[in-house]
Amino acid sequence: MILFLQTLFSDPDVWDVTLLSLKVSGLATLISLMIGLPLGTLLALAKFPGRSFLLTVINTGMALPPVVVGLAVAMTLWRFSLYLYTNRHHHCTDHYRRAGCERADRRCFTAA
C-alpha cells in the first residue's frame, strides 16, 4: 500500500490533475460566495414583491439532489452544443481515443 501511494504521488500527471481540481473548485467557491452572500443577505433582510416566490424557488432547488441539477445543466449544455464545442477532442490524445471521441460526437450530433 505504501509503495502504491509513493508511486501515485510521485507521478507529475497526478499532481497536475490534483492541482487543477483544487484551482477549479476554489474558483467556483469564490464565485459562489461573491454572488451568493450579497443576494442571500438581500433576500433575508429586504421585503420586496415576489420575495415569497423567489424563496420557494430557491428552497425547491436546494431540495433537489445534486445529480438531478447536474443532469439538467448537462442536458441544457448538450442541447445548445456548448459542451461539445468546448470539450471536443480535448481529451483525445491517441488514435484509439480519438476514434472513440469522433464516434461519440457523431452520436451526439445525430441525436440532437
C-alpha positions as CSV (number, residue, x, y, z in Angstrom):
1,M,0.0,0.0,0.0
2,I,2.8,2.4,0.8
3,L,4.6,1.7,-2.5
4,F,1.3,2.3,-4.3
5,L,0.9,5.7,-2.6
6,Q,4.5,6.6,-3.3
7,T,4.2,5.7,-7.0
8,L,0.9,7.6,-7.2
9,F,2.1,10.8,-5.7
10,S,5.4,10.8,-7.5
11,D,3.6,10.9,-10.9
12,P,3.6,14.5,-12.2
13,D,0.3,13.9,-14.0
14,V,-1.4,13.1,-10.7
15,W,-0.2,16.3,-9.2
16,D,-1.3,18.3,-12.3
17,V,-4.8,16.9,-12.2
18,T,-5.0,17.4,-8.4
19,L,-3.8,21.0,-8.6
20,L,-6.2,21.8,-11.4
21,S,-9.1,20.3,-9.5
22,L,-8.2,22.4,-6.4
23,K,-8.0,25.5,-8.6
24,V,-11.3,24.9,-10.3
25,S,-13.1,24.1,-7.0
26,G,-11.6,27.1,-5.2
27,L,-12.5,29.4,-8.0
28,A,-16.1,28.1,-8.1
29,T,-16.3,28.5,-4.3
30,L,-15.1,32.1,-4.5
31,I,-17.6,33.0,-7.3
32,S,-20.4,31.4,-5.4
33,L,-19.5,33.3,-2.3
34,M,-19.3,36.6,-4.2
35,I,-22.7,36.1,-5.8
36,G,-24.5,34.2,-3.0
37,L,-23.6,36.2,0.1
38,P,-24.9,39.6,-1.2
39,L,-28.0,38.0,-2.8
40,G,-28.7,35.9,0.3
41,T,-28.4,38.9,2.6
42,L,-30.7,40.9,0.3
43,L,-33.2,38.1,0.3
44,A,-33.1,37.7,4.0
45,L,-33.3,41.3,5.0
46,A,-35.3,43.1,2.3
47,K,-39.0,43.0,1.7
48,F,-40.0,43.2,-2.0
49,P,-42.7,41.9,-4.3
50,G,-42.1,38.4,-5.4
51,R,-39.9,37.6,-2.4
52,S,-42.0,34.6,-1.3
53,F,-42.0,33.2,-4.8
54,L,-38.2,33.6,-5.0
55,L,-37.8,31.9,-1.6
56,T,-40.0,29.0,-2.8
57,V,-37.9,28.5,-6.0
58,I,-34.6,28.6,-4.0
59,N,-35.8,26.2,-1.4
60,T,-37.2,23.8,-4.1
61,G,-33.8,23.9,-5.8
62,M,-32.0,23.1,-2.6
63,A,-34.3,20.1,-2.0
64,L,-33.3,18.5,-5.4
65,P,-30.5,16.0,-5.4
66,P,-27.3,17.4,-7.0
67,V,-27.4,14.6,-9.6
68,V,-30.8,16.0,-10.9
69,V,-29.5,19.5,-11.1
70,G,-26.3,18.4,-12.8
71,L,-28.2,16.4,-15.3
72,A,-30.4,19.3,-16.1
73,V,-27.4,21.6,-16.7
74,A,-25.7,18.9,-18.8
75,M,-28.8,18.4,-20.9
76,T,-29.1,22.2,-21.4
77,L,-25.4,22.4,-22.5
78,W,-25.7,19.5,-24.8
79,R,-28.9,20.8,-26.3
80,F,-27.2,24.1,-27.3
81,S,-24.0,22.3,-28.2
82,L,-21.9,24.4,-25.8
83,Y,-20.5,21.3,-24.1
84,L,-19.4,19.7,-27.4
85,Y,-17.8,22.9,-28.7
86,T,-15.8,23.5,-25.6
87,N,-14.7,19.9,-24.9
88,R,-14.5,18.4,-28.4
89,H,-11.4,16.2,-28.7
90,H,-9.8,17.9,-25.7
91,H,-9.0,14.6,-24.1
92,C,-8.4,12.6,-27.3
93,T,-4.6,12.1,-27.5
94,D,-4.0,8.8,-29.2
95,H,-5.6,7.2,-32.3
96,Y,-7.9,4.9,-30.4
97,R,-9.3,7.5,-28.1
98,R,-9.7,10.0,-31.0
99,A,-11.7,7.4,-32.9
100,G,-13.9,6.8,-29.9
101,C,-14.4,10.6,-29.4
102,E,-15.4,11.0,-33.1
103,R,-17.9,8.2,-32.8
104,A,-19.3,9.8,-29.6
105,D,-19.6,13.2,-31.3
106,R,-21.4,11.7,-34.3
107,R,-23.9,10.1,-31.9
108,C,-24.4,13.3,-30.0
109,F,-24.9,15.4,-33.2
110,T,-27.3,12.9,-34.8
111,A,-29.3,12.6,-31.6
112,A,-29.8,16.3,-31.2
